[in-house]
Amino acid sequence: MKLLKLIANLGYGSRKEVAALFRAGRVTDADGEVLYADDQVPHAAVRIDGEPLDPAPGVTIALHKPVGVTCSTRDQGRLVYDLLPPRFRLRRPVLSTVGRLDRDTSGLLLLTDDGQLLHRIISPRAQVAKVYEATLAADLRGDEGALFAAGTLLLEGEKTPLAPATLDVLGPRHVRLTLTEGRYHQVRRMFAATGNHVETLHRVAVGGLTLDGLAPGEWRVLDADDIARVFASPPSS
């Protein structure tokens, strides 16, 4: 791919705007040699104003989503894309969230521009585990673990029972729940079905991938080993 198109697709500007970067001599290689719009050089060798290019197409990002941030490009208020460099929203192909966390849920969120990987992760066949920790408004009644594991729980307004889920009790009102599907507000609705209410909800892992020390609002680019961890078993509690 020619450099002009590559850089425009990374969100640095329209083709006209990127062409102006070339004319100004702001696009160089690692040694400072000026590059031209129709050059074809390795992605890692390109610099804009002396800085390496953003990650190449095919990127996957792990983000620690804070409470109060929405997984959307259109909703009002603070969006997950506001936590990334502004040009990331302009990338082509589009950088999409892999599933969603609602506004009041924090924790590990993946974003990717790799459509095949996205569908592989969210496919019911993959059964990629999502691990959440929740605090509840009331004490557990004691039968929630068996109910969630049975694969018979039917949420209000649905006709298909939930797949079995694993509940680990961390305290009278503190639990860890592992799911292999991602229905709308699933964790909150599961506890609502038991007469309880989720007060705080935090996703700690997707498959074997965890936040690895990311603070709220921080993000990092995943490598091949990280992607493999997404399809591995979750870490033991």
CORWOFEN-V707736 format. One record per backbone hydrogen bond with DSSP energy under -0.5 kcal/mol. CO is the residue of the C=O (numbers start at 1). NH is the residue of the N-H. E is the energy in kcal/mol with one decimal. If there is no record, write none. Layout:
co/nh/e
CO/NH/E
CO/NH/E
This chain:
co/nh/e
2/6/-2.3
3/7/-2.9
4/8/-2.1
5/9/-2.6
6/10/-1.1
7/12/-1.6
8/11/-1.8
9/92/-3.1
14/18/-2.9
15/19/-2.4
16/20/-1.4
17/21/-1.1
18/22/-1.7
19/23/-2.2
20/24/-1.8
21/26/-2.3
21/27/-0.5
22/25/-1.7
26/28/-0.6
26/49/-2.6
27/35/-2.9
28/47/-3.0
29/32/-2.0
33/29/-2.0
36/39/-2.1
37/4/-2.2
39/3/-1.8
42/45/-1.6
43/46/-1.5
45/30/-0.6
46/53/-1.0
47/28/-2.4
48/51/-1.9
51/48/-2.7
59/113/-1.7
60/222/-3.0
61/63/-0.5
61/111/-2.1
62/220/-2.0
63/65/-1.1
63/109/-2.5
64/217/-3.3
65/107/-2.1
66/69/-1.1
70/72/-1.6
70/80/-2.3
78/70/-2.4
79/82/-1.4
80/83/-1.6
81/84/-1.1
85/88/-2.1
86/89/-1.3
87/90/-1.5
88/91/-1.0
94/96/-0.8
96/112/-2.6
97/99/-1.2
101/71/-0.5
102/105/-2.2
103/68/-3.2
103/69/-0.6
104/201/-0.6
106/203/-2.7
107/65/-2.9
109/63/-2.8
110/98/-3.1
111/61/-3.2
112/96/-2.9
113/115/-1.0
114/118/-2.5
115/119/-2.3
116/120/-2.0
117/121/-2.3
118/122/-2.2
119/123/-1.3
123/126/-1.1
123/127/-0.9
129/207/-3.5
130/132/-0.5
130/179/-2.6
131/204/-2.3
131/205/-1.4
132/177/-2.7
133/202/-2.3
134/175/-2.4
135/199/-2.9
135/200/-1.3
143/147/-2.1
144/148/-2.9
145/149/-1.9
146/150/-1.1
147/152/-0.6
148/165/-2.1
153/155/-0.6
153/162/-3.0
155/158/-2.0
165/167/-0.5
166/168/-0.5
166/178/-2.6
167/169/-0.5
168/170/-0.6
168/176/-2.8
171/174/-1.0
172/140/-2.2
173/136/-2.5
174/170/-2.6
174/171/-1.6
175/134/-2.3
176/168/-3.3
177/132/-2.7
177/179/-0.5
178/166/-1.9
179/130/-2.7
183/186/-1.9
185/189/-2.5
186/190/-2.5
187/191/-1.9
188/192/-1.9
189/193/-1.8
191/194/-0.9
191/196/-2.6
192/195/-1.6
197/137/-2.6
197/199/-0.5
200/135/-2.0
201/106/-2.2
202/133/-3.1
202/204/-0.6
203/108/-2.2
204/211/-0.7
205/131/-2.6
206/209/-2.2
209/206/-2.3
211/214/-1.9
215/218/-2.7
218/64/-2.6
220/62/-2.6
223/227/-2.2
224/228/-2.1
225/229/-1.6
226/230/-1.2
227/230/-0.6
227/231/-0.7
228/231/-0.9
229/208/-3.3
229/232/-1.6
